[in-house]
Amino acid sequence: YLPVTLAYAKILDRQPNALRPSPAKVRSALTLLIFSSVVFRAELGLLAGALAFQALLASWIGLRELISSGLIAGAGSICTSYVLIFCVSIDA
């Protein structure tokens, strides 16, 4: 799964002296995982939830940032799923 690999690459790729990933990288990793859990496979939601819980406990990201990135990723993936399911199947 390419989105999962890219999400973990964003979390693990950091400077050697950094103790934690940047909040922007955590947000983009969670966005990728939420998008792929809605569009591709639902069990990736458990992975996204575990990563979100760890990010909150380790103070990698704030609660407001987590909720906003989750809502944006969820809405975008639902729109993408709608287009793929209904619009593409009508033309096929």
C-alpha positions in Angstrom: 0.0 0.0 0.0 1.7 3.1 -1.2 -0.2 5.6 1.0 0.7 3.7 4.1 4.4 3.6 3.1 4.4 7.3 2.3 2.7 8.1 5.7 5.3 6.2 7.6 8.1 7.8 5.5 6.8 11.2 6.6 6.9 10.2 10.3 10.3 8.4 10.2 12.1 10.9 7.9 13.6 13.6 10.1 16.8 15.2 11.0 19.2 13.1 13.1 19.1 15.5 16.0 15.3 15.8 16.0 13.4 14.1 18.8 10.0 14.2 17.1 8.6 14.7 13.6 7.3 18.1 12.7 3.6 18.8 13.1 3.2 19.3 9.4 4.6 15.8 8.7 2.3 14.3 11.3 -0.7 16.0 9.8 0.1 14.9 6.3 0.8 11.3 7.5 -2.6 11.2 9.3 -4.3 12.7 6.2 -2.8 10.0 4.0 -3.9 7.2 6.4 -7.4 8.6 6.8 -7.8 9.0 3.1 -6.7 5.5 2.4 -8.8 4.0 5.1 -12.0 5.6 3.6 -11.2 4.9 0.0 -9.3 1.6 0.1 -9.6 -0.4 3.3 -11.4 0.2 6.6 -8.8 -1.5 8.8 -6.3 1.3 8.0 -8.6 3.4 10.3 -7.2 1.4 13.2 -3.7 2.3 12.1 -4.6 5.9 11.8 -6.3 5.9 15.2 -3.2 4.4 16.8 -0.9 6.9 15.2 -3.2 9.8 16.2 -3.3 8.6 19.8 0.5 8.3 19.8 0.9 11.7 18.3 -1.4 13.2 20.9 0.4 11.5 23.8 3.8 12.4 22.6 2.7 16.0 21.8 3.7 15.7 18.2 0.4 17.5 17.2 -2.4 19.3 19.1 -6.0 18.2 19.4 -7.2 21.1 17.2 -4.8 20.2 14.4 -5.7 16.5 14.6 -9.4 17.2 14.4 -9.0 19.7 11.5 -6.8 17.4 9.5 -9.1 14.4 10.1 -12.2 16.4 9.0 -10.4 17.6 5.9 -9.1 14.2 4.9 -12.4 12.5 5.7 -14.4 15.0 3.6 -12.0 14.8 0.7 -11.9 11.0 0.7 -15.7 10.8 0.9 -16.0 13.1 -2.1 -13.4 11.1 -4.0 -15.2 7.9 -3.2 -18.5 9.4 -4.4 -17.0 10.5 -7.7 -15.3 7.1 -8.2 -18.4 5.0 -7.3 -21.2 6.9 -8.8 -19.8 8.9 -11.7 -17.4 6.4 -13.1 -19.9 3.5 -12.8 -22.5 5.5 -14.8 -20.1 6.0 -17.7 -18.8 2.4 -17.7 
